[in-house]
Amino acid sequence: MLNQSSNVIENRARRLRKNMNRCKKITGMQEFKFSNDSDITRTRFLTKINTFDLKLGAVVVSKDSVQAHLKSDKSLLYNYIAVHEIIDTIVSRYLKPHSPYNSITYVIDKSTSVSELSFNEYCEGKIKTLAFPRHFVSNIRTSILHLDSQSDSRLQVADYVAGAVSAKFTRGNSKYYDIIKNKISHKKAWDWNHKINW
């Protein structure tokens, strides 16, 4: 969740890419992509992310803690994690029921296999459902953007956070996670067997 303009993050990420190209640490870099980038690139971009005015969240899912009906429908699982877990946190902790000016801008990587229309409908419906018992004085203005990660540094930040968290919990490498751990305000785990140790 950003506390500053997305343009600030975009400009800082762009300057870092240019600087790394100029120093010949990388060549022709189009975007920050955790799975493709070198150790030095990962370290530098995560260090830069640590300077941004934002709050991060992560949901870690243990495969043996996923219910059968969600395992059989990956789009349903994706929607539940990407919408319910995230939107519930935003609506319950950051929006103000007595304010008429609540809004959510949700940026999604368009490369995901989910249907944009069905995702948007599910997301908008979930926002209304979660807001109803809290008695908001006006509707929450919602903007859902499906963008190419190459053109949006917010998605590159999200990719790096996911990569750092995955490295910690799937490979036991906490080096990258440790750089940004103080920025991760919201941590959730699907973990019936208590295997996940933040």
ZAMARGU-4260 file (C-alpha; in steps of 0.2 Angstrom, whole numbers, plus 5000, padded with zeros to 4 digits):
<rodrens>
0) 5000/5000/5000 | 5008/5017/4995 | 5008/5032/5006 | 5016/5042/4992 | 5012/5046/4974
5) 5016/5031/4962 | 5025/5043/4951 | 5038/5045/4965 | 5041/5026/4965 | 5041/5026/4946
10) 5054/5039/4945 | 5066/5032/4958 | 5065/5015/4950 | 5068/5022/4933 | 5083/5031/4939
15) 5090/5016/4948 | 5088/5006/4931 | 5097/5019/4922 | 5111/5020/4935 | 5114/5002/4934
20) 5114/5002/4915 | 5127/5016/4915 | 5138/5006/4927 | 5137/4991/4916 | 5131/4980/4930
25) 5116/4976/4918 | 5112/4978/4900 | 5096/4984/4892 | 5086/4981/4908 | 5067/4984/4904
30) 5060/4980/4922 | 5065/4973/4939 | 5060/4955/4939 | 5066/4945/4954 | 5067/4928/4946
35) 5078/4935/4932 | 5089/4947/4941 | 5106/4945/4948 | 5110/4945/4966 | 5117/4963/4965
40) 5101/4969/4956 | 5090/4961/4969 | 5100/4968/4983 | 5100/4986/4976 | 5082/4986/4971
45) 5076/4979/4988 | 5087/4992/4997 | 5078/5005/4986 | 5061/4998/4991 | 5066/5000/5009
50) 5067/5019/5006 | 5049/5020/4999 | 5035/5027/5009 | 5024/5012/5009 | 5017/4997/5019
55) 5019/4980/5013 | 5009/4964/5016 | 5012/4945/5012 | 5001/4930/5013 | 5011/4914/5014
60) 5002/4898/5009 | 5007/4880/5015 | 5001/4868/5001 | 4994/4856/5014 | 4984/4870/5022
65) 4973/4873/5006 | 4956/4866/5006 | 4952/4854/4992 | 4940/4865/4983 | 4953/4879/4981
70) 4966/4867/4976 | 4955/4861/4961 | 4951/4879/4955 | 4967/4890/4954 | 4957/4905/4949
75) 4946/4904/4964 | 4962/4902/4975 | 4970/4917/4967 | 4954/4928/4969 | 4953/4923/4987
80) 4971/4927/4991 | 4972/4942/4980 | 4956/4950/4984 | 4949/4944/5001 | 4965/4944/5011
85) 4971/4960/5004 | 4954/4970/5003 | 4949/4965/5020 | 4965/4972/5027 | 4962/4988/5018
90) 4944/4991/5022 | 4946/4986/5040 | 4962/4995/5044 | 4964/5010/5033 | 4947/5016/5027
95) 4936/5027/5038 | 4918/5023/5038 | 4913/5041/5043 | 4923/5049/5028 | 4914/5052/5011
100) 4931/5051/5002 | 4937/5033/5004 | 4944/5025/4988 | 4954/5010/4983 | 4966/5009/4968
105) 4971/4991/4965 | 4984/4987/4952 | 4985/4969/4945 | 4998/4962/4934 | 4989/4958/4917
110) 5000/4943/4914 | 4990/4933/4926 | 4978/4920/4919 | 4963/4927/4928 | 4948/4934/4918
115) 4949/4953/4921 | 4930/4955/4920 | 4927/4941/4933 | 4941/4947/4944 | 4934/4965/4944
120) 4917/4959/4948 | 4923/4948/4962 | 4934/4962/4969 | 4920/4975/4968 | 4907/4963/4976
125) 4920/4959/4990 | 4923/4977/4994 | 4904/4980/4996 | 4902/4965/5007 | 4916/4970/5018
130) 4911/4988/5019 | 4892/4984/5023 | 4893/4979/5041 | 4905/4994/5045 | 4892/5006/5039
135) 4901/5017/5027 | 4893/5034/5024 | 4896/5033/5006 | 4902/5020/4993 | 4920/5016/4992
140) 4927/5023/4975 | 4936/5008/4967 | 4948/5008/4952 | 4955/4991/4947 | 4969/4992/4934
145) 4976/4978/4925 | 4994/4983/4919 | 5009/4977/4911 | 5023/4975/4924 | 5036/4983/4912
150) 5026/4999/4912 | 5023/5000/4931 | 5035/5000/4945 | 5022/4996/4958 | 5020/4979/4950
155) 5039/4977/4950 | 5039/4981/4969 | 5026/4968/4972 | 5035/4955/4962 | 5051/4958/4972
160) 5042/4957/4988 | 5034/4940/4983 | 5051/4934/4977 | 5060/4939/4993 | 5046/4930/5004
165) 5046/4915/4993 | 5065/4913/4994 | 5064/4914/5013 | 5050/4901/5015 | 5054/4889/5000
170) 5073/4889/5000 | 5077/4895/5017 | 5086/4910/5010 | 5081/4925/5021 | 5094/4937/5014
175) 5082/4947/5003 | 5068/4946/5015 | 5078/4953/5029 | 5081/4969/5018 | 5063/4973/5018
180) 5056/4964/5033 | 5053/4980/5043 | 5042/4987/5029 | 5030/4971/5030 | 5016/4977/5041
185) 5004/4964/5037 | 5008/4945/5038 | 4996/4931/5036 | 4999/4912/5034 | 4988/4898/5029
190) 4997/4885/5040 | 4987/4872/5049 | 5003/4863/5054 | 5012/4878/5060 | 5027/4876/5048
195) 5028/4895/5044 | 5039/4905/5056 | 5040/4923/5051
</rodrens>
